[in-house]
């Protein structure tokens, strides 16, 4: 087993030595650090993504509507 897998299997030794509340504080510090790394989209990027999602939803709605109409006609034809 290599060093990375071996150390990951037993956990971090320094984390085991820390107390319960120290680990909670460390967790929230890491969460805040990760939130600071997040890059938010610009207004134009957000608008572009919004239009992409709405367009895709419209296409899927039309596809499902057509399938529903087709299946309802087939069922009506079979069972009268």
C-alpha positions as CSV (number, residue, x, y, z in Angstrom):
1,X,0.0,0.0,0.0
2,X,1.4,3.4,-0.9
3,X,1.8,6.3,1.5
4,X,-1.4,8.2,0.4
5,X,-3.6,5.1,0.6
6,X,-2.0,4.1,3.9
7,X,-2.5,7.5,5.5
8,X,-6.0,7.7,4.2
9,X,-6.9,4.4,5.6
10,X,-6.1,5.2,9.2
11,X,-7.1,8.9,9.1
12,X,-5.1,12.0,9.9
13,X,-3.1,11.5,13.1
14,X,-3.3,15.2,13.9
15,X,-7.1,15.2,13.6
16,X,-7.2,12.3,16.0
17,X,-5.2,14.3,18.6
18,X,-7.5,17.3,18.3
19,X,-10.5,17.6,20.6
20,X,-14.1,17.4,19.5
21,X,-14.7,21.1,19.4
22,X,-11.4,21.8,17.7
23,X,-12.3,19.5,14.9
24,X,-15.7,21.3,14.5
25,X,-14.0,24.6,14.4
26,X,-11.5,23.3,11.8
27,X,-14.3,22.0,9.7
28,X,-16.1,25.3,9.6
29,X,-12.8,27.1,8.8
30,X,-12.3,24.7,5.9
31,X,-15.9,25.3,4.7
32,X,-15.4,29.1,4.8
33,X,-12.1,28.7,2.9
34,X,-13.8,26.6,0.2
35,X,-16.6,29.2,-0.1
36,X,-14.0,31.9,-0.7
37,X,-12.7,29.9,-3.7
38,X,-16.0,29.8,-5.4
39,X,-16.2,32.0,-8.5
40,X,-19.6,33.3,-9.2
41,X,-20.8,33.8,-12.8
42,X,-21.2,37.2,-14.3
43,X,-24.6,38.5,-15.2
44,X,-24.1,37.7,-18.9
45,X,-22.9,34.1,-18.1
46,X,-25.9,33.6,-15.7
47,X,-28.3,34.8,-18.4
48,X,-26.7,32.5,-21.0
49,X,-27.0,29.5,-18.6
50,X,-30.6,30.4,-17.8
51,X,-31.5,30.6,-21.5
52,X,-29.8,27.2,-22.1
53,X,-31.7,25.5,-19.3
54,X,-35.1,27.0,-20.4
55,X,-34.4,26.1,-24.0
56,X,-33.6,22.5,-23.1
57,X,-36.7,22.3,-20.9
58,X,-38.9,23.5,-23.8
59,X,-37.4,20.9,-26.1
60,X,-38.0,18.1,-23.5
61,X,-41.6,19.3,-23.0
62,X,-42.3,19.2,-26.7
63,X,-40.8,15.7,-27.0
64,X,-42.8,14.4,-24.0
65,X,-46.0,16.0,-25.4
66,X,-45.5,14.3,-28.7
67,X,-44.8,11.0,-27.1
68,X,-47.9,11.3,-25.0
69,X,-50.0,12.1,-28.0
70,X,-48.6,9.2,-29.9
71,X,-49.1,6.7,-27.1
72,X,-52.6,8.0,-26.4
73,X,-53.5,7.5,-30.1
74,X,-52.0,4.0,-30.2
75,X,-53.9,3.1,-27.0
76,X,-57.1,4.5,-28.4
77,X,-56.6,2.6,-31.7
78,X,-55.9,-0.7,-29.8
79,X,-58.7,-0.5,-27.2
80,X,-61.1,1.7,-29.1
